[in-house]
Amino acid sequence: MGTIPATRRSIPAYYGPVLVFACVTGISLGIIVGIAAVCIFIVQAIVVCIAGGVLLLVLGGILLLTLFGFFWAVVAFMSFKVLRNLAKTLQEHRRDRYREQMRYQQSQRSTARAEKAAAAAASGVDAEDDEFAELEM
């Protein structure tokens, strides 16, 4: 068996095919591992993009719901203030109407008493006696 000339030591000739096989296998495995690494990086990038998109949607949804809830809380607070002021205004209006109605009834009563007193004075009967007579009946 011959030897392969080398600078420092000699390698037996039957190692030649083994070395060729090892080199071809190493290169093939390197290419396969490189392709697999690229595929893994691509898949990882896709997964990270999808996860990032989902996370962005979730966080964006939470943010939008928070802002939406805060907006409606402000709207509810403002409408509560408006309704409270409206209720106060309506109560004041109702109170004023009641006072006006009481004044009107008071003036009607005083007018009726004055007319009754005038009629009683014209007939010569005391108006207070006439009122007591009505109460006794």
TORRORO-256221 format. One record per residue: residue in one letter; chain; x, y, z of N, C-alpha, C in turn. Coordinates in steps of 0.1 Angstrom, whole numbers, plus 5000, padded with zeros to 4 digits. Example, Ala and Ser with C-alpha at 12.3 -4.5 7.8 and 13.67 -1.06 7.14 Angstrom:
REM residues 2
['a'; 'A'; [5132; 4943; 5078]; [5123; 4955; 5078]; [5132; 4967; 5078]];
['s'; 'A'; [5128; 4978; 5071]; [5137; 4989; 5071]; [5129; 5000; 5079]];
//
This chain:
REM residues 137
['m'; 'A'; [5008; 4988; 5000]; [5000; 5000; 5000]; [5009; 5012; 5000]];
['g'; 'A'; [5004; 5021; 4992]; [5012; 5033; 4991]; [5008; 5044; 5001]];
['t'; 'A'; [5016; 5054; 5002]; [5013; 5064; 5011]; [5010; 5077; 5003]];
['i'; 'A'; [5002; 5085; 5010]; [5000; 5099; 5004]; [5011; 5108; 5009]];
['p'; 'A'; [5018; 5114; 5000]; [5029; 5123; 5005]; [5023; 5134; 5013]];
['a'; 'A'; [5029; 5137; 5024]; [5025; 5148; 5033]; [5037; 5155; 5038]];
['t'; 'A'; [5036; 5166; 5043]; [5047; 5174; 5047]; [5053; 5168; 5060]];
['r'; 'A'; [5046; 5164; 5069]; [5051; 5160; 5082]; [5051; 5145; 5084]];
['r'; 'A'; [5039; 5139; 5080]; [5039; 5124; 5082]; [5031; 5118; 5071]];
['s'; 'A'; [5031; 5106; 5069]; [5025; 5100; 5058]; [5012; 5094; 5063]];
['i'; 'A'; [5001; 5095; 5054]; [4988; 5089; 5057]; [4986; 5077; 5048]];
['p'; 'A'; [4982; 5066; 5054]; [4980; 5054; 5045]; [4970; 5057; 5034]];
['a'; 'A'; [4972; 5050; 5023]; [4964; 5052; 5011]; [4949; 5048; 5013]];
['y'; 'A'; [4947; 5038; 5022]; [4933; 5034; 5024]; [4925; 5045; 5031]];
['y'; 'A'; [4932; 5055; 5037]; [4924; 5066; 5044]; [4919; 5076; 5034]];
['g'; 'A'; [4923; 5075; 5022]; [4919; 5084; 5011]; [4904; 5084; 5009]];
['p'; 'A'; [4898; 5073; 5007]; [4883; 5073; 5005]; [4876; 5077; 5018]];
['v'; 'A'; [4882; 5073; 5029]; [4875; 5077; 5042]; [4876; 5092; 5043]];
['l'; 'A'; [4887; 5098; 5040]; [4888; 5113; 5041]; [4879; 5120; 5031]];
['v'; 'A'; [4878; 5114; 5019]; [4868; 5120; 5009]; [4854; 5119; 5014]];
['f'; 'A'; [4851; 5107; 5020]; [4837; 5105; 5025]; [4835; 5114; 5037]];
['a'; 'A'; [4845; 5116; 5045]; [4843; 5125; 5057]; [4841; 5139; 5052]];
['c'; 'A'; [4849; 5143; 5043]; [4848; 5157; 5038]; [4834; 5159; 5031]];
['v'; 'A'; [4830; 5150; 5023]; [4817; 5151; 5016]; [4806; 5151; 5026]];
['t'; 'A'; [4807; 5141; 5036]; [4797; 5140; 5046]; [4797; 5153; 5054]];
['g'; 'A'; [4808; 5158; 5058]; [4809; 5170; 5066]; [4803; 5182; 5059]];
['i'; 'A'; [4807; 5183; 5046]; [4801; 5194; 5038]; [4786; 5193; 5037]];
['s'; 'A'; [4782; 5181; 5034]; [4767; 5178; 5033]; [4760; 5181; 5046]];
['l'; 'A'; [4766; 5176; 5057]; [4759; 5179; 5070]; [4760; 5194; 5073]];
['g'; 'A'; [4771; 5200; 5069]; [4772; 5215; 5071]; [4761; 5222; 5064]];
['i'; 'A'; [4759; 5218; 5051]; [4749; 5224; 5043]; [4735; 5222; 5049]];
['i'; 'A'; [4733; 5209; 5053]; [4719; 5205; 5058]; [4717; 5213; 5071]];
['v'; 'A'; [4727; 5213; 5080]; [4726; 5221; 5093]; [4724; 5236; 5090]];
['g'; 'A'; [4731; 5241; 5080]; [4729; 5255; 5077]; [4715; 5258; 5072]];
['i'; 'A'; [4710; 5249; 5063]; [4696; 5251; 5058]; [4686; 5249; 5069]];
['a'; 'A'; [4689; 5240; 5078]; [4680; 5238; 5089]; [4680; 5250; 5098]];
['a'; 'A'; [4692; 5256; 5101]; [4693; 5268; 5109]; [4686; 5279; 5103]];
['v'; 'A'; [4687; 5281; 5089]; [4680; 5291; 5082]; [4665; 5289; 5084]];
['c'; 'A'; [4661; 5277; 5082]; [4646; 5274; 5083]; [4641; 5276; 5097]];
['i'; 'A'; [4650; 5273; 5107]; [4646; 5275; 5121]; [4645; 5290; 5123]];
['f'; 'A'; [4655; 5298; 5118]; [4654; 5312; 5120]; [4642; 5318; 5113]];
['i'; 'A'; [4638; 5313; 5101]; [4627; 5318; 5094]; [4614; 5315; 5102]];
['v'; 'A'; [4613; 5302; 5107]; [4601; 5298; 5115]; [4601; 5306; 5128]];
['q'; 'A'; [4612; 5308; 5134]; [4613; 5316; 5146]; [4608; 5330; 5144]];
['a'; 'A'; [4613; 5336; 5133]; [4609; 5350; 5129]; [4594; 5351; 5127]];
['i'; 'A'; [4589; 5341; 5120]; [4574; 5340; 5118]; [4566; 5339; 5131]];
['v'; 'A'; [4571; 5330; 5139]; [4564; 5328; 5152]; [4565; 5341; 5161]];
['v'; 'A'; [4577; 5347; 5161]; [4579; 5359; 5169]; [4570; 5370; 5163]];
['c'; 'A'; [4569; 5371; 5150]; [4560; 5382; 5144]; [4546; 5379; 5147]];
['i'; 'A'; [4542; 5367; 5146]; [4528; 5363; 5150]; [4525; 5366; 5165]];
['a'; 'A'; [4534; 5362; 5173]; [4533; 5364; 5188]; [4533; 5379; 5191]];
['g'; 'A'; [4542; 5386; 5184]; [4542; 5401; 5186]; [4529; 5408; 5181]];
['g'; 'A'; [4524; 5403; 5170]; [4511; 5408; 5165]; [4500; 5405; 5174]];
['v'; 'A'; [4500; 5393; 5180]; [4489; 5389; 5189]; [4491; 5398; 5202]];
['l'; 'A'; [4503; 5399; 5207]; [4505; 5407; 5218]; [4502; 5422; 5216]];
['l'; 'A'; [4505; 5427; 5204]; [4501; 5441; 5201]; [4486; 5442; 5201]];
['l'; 'A'; [4479; 5432; 5195]; [4465; 5433; 5194]; [4459; 5432; 5208]];
['v'; 'A'; [4464; 5424; 5217]; [4459; 5422; 5230]; [4461; 5435; 5238]];
['l'; 'A'; [4474; 5440; 5238]; [4477; 5452; 5245]; [4470; 5464; 5240]];
['g'; 'A'; [4469; 5465; 5226]; [4461; 5476; 5220]; [4446; 5475; 5224]];
['g'; 'A'; [4441; 5463; 5224]; [4427; 5461; 5229]; [4425; 5465; 5243]];
['i'; 'A'; [4434; 5461; 5251]; [4433; 5466; 5265]; [4434; 5481; 5266]];
['l'; 'A'; [4443; 5487; 5259]; [4444; 5501; 5259]; [4432; 5508; 5254]];
['l'; 'A'; [4426; 5503; 5243]; [4414; 5508; 5237]; [4402; 5507; 5247]];
['l'; 'A'; [4401; 5495; 5253]; [4391; 5493; 5263]; [4392; 5502; 5275]];
['t'; 'A'; [4405; 5504; 5279]; [4407; 5513; 5290]; [4403; 5527; 5287]];
['l'; 'A'; [4407; 5532; 5275]; [4404; 5545; 5271]; [4389; 5547; 5269]];
['f'; 'A'; [4383; 5536; 5263]; [4368; 5536; 5260]; [4361; 5537; 5274]];
['g'; 'A'; [4365; 5528; 5283]; [4359; 5529; 5297]; [4361; 5542; 5303]];
['f'; 'A'; [4373; 5548; 5302]; [4375; 5561; 5309]; [4366; 5571; 5302]];
['f'; 'A'; [4365; 5571; 5289]; [4356; 5580; 5282]; [4342; 5579; 5287]];
['w'; 'A'; [4337; 5567; 5288]; [4323; 5566; 5292]; [4321; 5569; 5307]];
['a'; 'A'; [4332; 5567; 5315]; [4331; 5571; 5329]; [4330; 5586; 5330]];
['v'; 'A'; [4338; 5593; 5321]; [4337; 5608; 5321]; [4323; 5612; 5316]];
['v'; 'A'; [4318; 5606; 5306]; [4305; 5609; 5301]; [4294; 5607; 5311]];
['a'; 'A'; [4295; 5596; 5318]; [4285; 5593; 5329]; [4286; 5603; 5340]];
['f'; 'A'; [4298; 5607; 5344]; [4300; 5617; 5354]; [4294; 5630; 5350]];
['m'; 'A'; [4297; 5634; 5338]; [4292; 5647; 5333]; [4276; 5647; 5332]];
['s'; 'A'; [4271; 5636; 5327]; [4256; 5635; 5326]; [4250; 5634; 5339]];
['f'; 'A'; [4257; 5628; 5349]; [4251; 5628; 5363]; [4251; 5642; 5368]];
['k'; 'A'; [4261; 5650; 5366]; [4261; 5664; 5370]; [4250; 5671; 5364]];
['v'; 'A'; [4248; 5669; 5351]; [4237; 5676; 5343]; [4224; 5672; 5349]];
['l'; 'A'; [4222; 5659; 5351]; [4209; 5655; 5356]; [4206; 5660; 5370]];
['r'; 'A'; [4217; 5660; 5378]; [4215; 5665; 5392]; [4211; 5680; 5392]];
['n'; 'A'; [4218; 5688; 5383]; [4214; 5702; 5382]; [4200; 5704; 5377]];
['l'; 'A'; [4196; 5695; 5367]; [4183; 5695; 5362]; [4172; 5692; 5372]];
['a'; 'A'; [4175; 5682; 5381]; [4166; 5679; 5391]; [4165; 5690; 5401]];
['k'; 'A'; [4176; 5697; 5405]; [4175; 5708; 5413]; [4167; 5719; 5407]];
['t'; 'A'; [4169; 5722; 5394]; [4161; 5732; 5387]; [4146; 5729; 5387]];
['l'; 'A'; [4143; 5716; 5385]; [4129; 5712; 5385]; [4123; 5713; 5398]];
['q'; 'A'; [4130; 5710; 5409]; [4125; 5711; 5422]; [4122; 5726; 5426]];
['e'; 'A'; [4132; 5734; 5422]; [4130; 5749; 5424]; [4117; 5754; 5416]];
['h'; 'A'; [4116; 5749; 5404]; [4105; 5753; 5396]; [4092; 5748; 5402]];
['r'; 'A'; [4091; 5736; 5407]; [4080; 5730; 5413]; [4076; 5738; 5426]];
['r'; 'A'; [4087; 5741; 5434]; [4085; 5749; 5446]; [4079; 5763; 5443]];
['d'; 'A'; [4084; 5769; 5432]; [4079; 5783; 5428]; [4065; 5782; 5424]];
['r'; 'A'; [4062; 5771; 5416]; [4048; 5770; 5412]; [4038; 5767; 5423]];
['y'; 'A'; [4043; 5759; 5433]; [4035; 5757; 5445]; [4033; 5770; 5453]];
['r'; 'A'; [4043; 5778; 5454]; [4042; 5791; 5461]; [4032; 5800; 5454]];
['e'; 'A'; [4033; 5800; 5441]; [4024; 5809; 5433]; [4010; 5804; 5434]];
['q'; 'A'; [4008; 5791; 5434]; [3995; 5785; 5436]; [3989; 5789; 5450]];
['m'; 'A'; [3998; 5788; 5460]; [3993; 5791; 5473]; [3990; 5806; 5474]];
['r'; 'A'; [3998; 5814; 5468]; [3995; 5829; 5468]; [3981; 5831; 5461]];
['y'; 'A'; [3979; 5824; 5450]; [3967; 5826; 5442]; [3955; 5822; 5451]];
['q'; 'A'; [3956; 5810; 5457]; [3945; 5805; 5466]; [3943; 5814; 5478]];
['q'; 'A'; [3954; 5820; 5483]; [3953; 5829; 5494]; [3946; 5841; 5490]];
['s'; 'A'; [3949; 5846; 5478]; [3942; 5858; 5473]; [3928; 5855; 5470]];
['q'; 'A'; [3925; 5843; 5465]; [3911; 5839; 5463]; [3903; 5839; 5476]];
['r'; 'A'; [3909; 5833; 5486]; [3903; 5832; 5499]; [3900; 5846; 5505]];
['s'; 'A'; [3911; 5855; 5504]; [3909; 5868; 5510]; [3898; 5876; 5502]];
['t'; 'A'; [3898; 5874; 5489]; [3888; 5880; 5480]; [3874; 5875; 5484]];
['a'; 'A'; [3873; 5862; 5486]; [3860; 5856; 5490]; [3856; 5861; 5504]];
['r'; 'A'; [3865; 5862; 5513]; [3862; 5867; 5526]; [3857; 5882; 5525]];
['a'; 'A'; [3864; 5889; 5517]; [3861; 5904; 5516]; [3847; 5905; 5510]];
['e'; 'A'; [3844; 5897; 5500]; [3831; 5897; 5494]; [3820; 5893; 5504]];
['k'; 'A'; [3823; 5882; 5511]; [3814; 5877; 5521]; [3812; 5888; 5532]];
['a'; 'A'; [3823; 5894; 5536]; [3821; 5905; 5546]; [3813; 5917; 5541]];
['a'; 'A'; [3815; 5920; 5528]; [3808; 5931; 5522]; [3793; 5927; 5521]];
['a'; 'A'; [3790; 5914; 5518]; [3776; 5910; 5517]; [3770; 5910; 5530]];
['a'; 'A'; [3778; 5905; 5540]; [3773; 5905; 5554]; [3770; 5919; 5559]];
['a'; 'A'; [3779; 5928; 5556]; [3778; 5942; 5561]; [3765; 5948; 5554]];
['a'; 'A'; [3763; 5944; 5542]; [3751; 5950; 5535]; [3739; 5944; 5540]];
['s'; 'A'; [3739; 5931; 5545]; [3727; 5925; 5551]; [3726; 5928; 5566]];
['g'; 'A'; [3737; 5933; 5572]; [3736; 5936; 5586]; [3740; 5925; 5595]];
['v'; 'A'; [3745; 5914; 5590]; [3749; 5902; 5598]; [3764; 5903; 5599]];
['d'; 'A'; [3769; 5899; 5611]; [3783; 5899; 5613]; [3790; 5888; 5606]];
['a'; 'A'; [3801; 5890; 5599]; [3807; 5880; 5590]; [3813; 5869; 5598]];
['e'; 'A'; [3818; 5872; 5610]; [3824; 5861; 5618]; [3813; 5852; 5624]];
['d'; 'A'; [3801; 5858; 5627]; [3790; 5849; 5632]; [3786; 5840; 5621]];
['d'; 'A'; [3786; 5845; 5609]; [3782; 5837; 5597]; [3791; 5825; 5595]];
['e'; 'A'; [3805; 5828; 5597]; [3814; 5817; 5596]; [3813; 5807; 5606]];
['f'; 'A'; [3810; 5811; 5619]; [3807; 5802; 5630]; [3795; 5793; 5627]];
['a'; 'A'; [3785; 5800; 5621]; [3772; 5793; 5618]; [3775; 5782; 5607]];
['e'; 'A'; [3784; 5785; 5598]; [3788; 5775; 5588]; [3795; 5763; 5594]];
['l'; 'A'; [3804; 5766; 5604]; [3812; 5756; 5610]; [3803; 5747; 5619]];
['e'; 'A'; [3793; 5752; 5625]; [3784; 5744; 5633]; [3776; 5735; 5625]];
['m'; 'A'; [3773; 5738; 5613]; [3765; 5729; 5605]; [3772; 5717; 5601]];
//
